[in-house]
């Protein structure tokens, strides 16, 4: 089970766990973190998302402001990438799988202290993607 935060392009958010997310599939399911025991998982259409964030915990650390900077003491693995979403949010990180024309790709944030371990970016929700 993976802890995830599904962020929709319209601003909605679903927090919970998933075991059936596969980038090549059109939909997956999330059992919401605050749902009653035995509640039916939410079906999510990947095309409706901005990104799917794989997180360390659901609360995060409100005192930690993500820094879009690489730690010079820990060289990153993969290619450095800058992603600007349609809503103006910018993420800096690394990727090993971005190719223009694909529906999405995984990236790891530059900030090692981020609550986000990795995320799946839905390409259609981006305004600009470039290697840096």
C-alpha positions, 0 to 999 in steps of 0.5 A: 500500500502506498500513501498518496495525495491525489490532486485534481486539476480543479483543486480537489484532493483525496488523501489515502492509500492505493495498491493499484496505481499503474501509470499505463492504466486510466483509473485506480482506487484510493481508500481514503485516510479519513473514511469509515472502516469498510468504506468503498475506495474512491475511483480516480481517473488519472486524466483528471489529476494534476499529479499523484503525490506519494507521501511520507505521511498525510499531515506533512510538516507545516513548518517545512517549506519545500525548497526547490533547491538541490543539496550540493552534498547529495548529487541527484540521481536522474535528470534535473527537471523543472515542472510548472503546472497550469495553476502556477505551482512549480516543482523542481526535482529529478526524473528518469522517465520524462519524454514529451508526448507521454501521458505522465512521468515520475519525478523526485523532489529536489528537497530531501526534507520534502514530505513528497517521496516522489510524484507522478505528474500528469503531462496534460496538467503542466504549462511548462516542463524542461530539463535544467 
